[in-house]
Amino acid sequence: MTVKIAKIIATSFYYRTVRNNTVLTGNPPVFTLHSQNFKNDDEIKKLILFNIEQENLCNPGLPVDIVFVNNDVGNVDGNNFVKGLNNKKLKNGKVIAIHNNSNSGWSYGAFNKGFQELQNDYDYFIFTEDDVIIAKDNYAKIGLNTFVNKENCGFVSYWGLCFSQFENLSKKDSIHAHGASGFTSSDILRKVTKKYGRLPHSDSFNKDDYNKIILEGEIKFTNVILKMGYSLTEVPNNQ
């Protein structure tokens, strides 16, 4: 039986902070604070289409549907653009477009929205953002194999795990997958939803609450899986 996998890609037409250079961040340090320059609608549209292009250029190893969850920031043209991608055929799946009425929690709110709508349709989920491309050959197969072969696995990070403390958190409370980007099962996510009411994310969307959004989203998104007794792991470096 073929497993059903959805890759949820958080997107929005909220213009991003310009960063000219990629820098190391986290512990252990990785290049996760990437350069970016998306200042208008056309640049964000090109970014979304680039995700589709790269998906078609690779072989995930298993069929994958990509799901753009668009956080509404009042950009009607952008909303219609994403909506128009729905059911677009891919080489190894199709595109699904989901409209999220809020930008609360940023990407992590989008992750929650996508899962809650599709949890009964897929066996496994991959999470990423529109400016973080997961398109290596066999990426889905590698994620699945790592997940099922790691004892008591709850989440497989594609970016690596971060152990650095954040603000006043203990190290135990800070361990998480960079960007909450990775592979997990519907069963795990249902258990998280049952315990916490939703997949973790902040109710805020204000840039002034950036630390709160990271704490309640990026960090808690996978840290709660660890606290529920599951292990967090990384994809092998040699694959």
Stockholm file with secondary structure:
# STOCKHOLM 1.0

chainA/1-239         MTVKIAKIIATSFYYRTVRNNTVLTGNPPVFTLHSQNFKNDDEIKKLILFNIEQENLCNPGLPVDIVFVNNDVGNVDGNNFVKGLNNKKLKNGKVIAIHNNSNSGWSYGAFNKGFQELQNDYDYFIFTEDDVIIAKDNYAKIGLNTFVNKENCGFVSYWGLCFSQFENLSKKDSIHAHGASGFTSSDILRKVTKKYGRLPHSDSFNKDDYNKIILEGEIKFTNVILKMGYSLTEVPNNQ
#=GR chainA/1-239 SS CCCCEEEEEEEECCCCCCBSSCEEETTTTEEEECCBCCCSHHHHHHHHHHHHHHHHHSCCSSCEEEEEEEECSSCHHHHHHHHTTTTCEETTEEEEEEEESCCTTTHHHHHHHHHHHHTTTCSEEEEEETTSCCCCTTHHHHHHHHHHHSTTEEEEESSCEECCCCTTCCHHHHCEEGGGCEEEEHHHHHHHHHHHSSSCCCSCCCGGGHHHHIIIIIIHHHHHHHHTTCEEEECCTTC
#=GC SS_cons         CCCCEEEEEEEECCCCCCBSSCEEETTTTEEEECCBCCCSHHHHHHHHHHHHHHHHHSCCSSCEEEEEEEECSSCHHHHHHHHTTTTCEETTEEEEEEEESCCTTTHHHHHHHHHHHHTTTCSEEEEEETTSCCCCTTHHHHHHHHHHHSTTEEEEESSCEECCCCTTCCHHHHCEEGGGCEEEEHHHHHHHHHHHSSSCCCSCCCGGGHHHHIIIIIIHHHHHHHHTTCEEEECCTTC
//
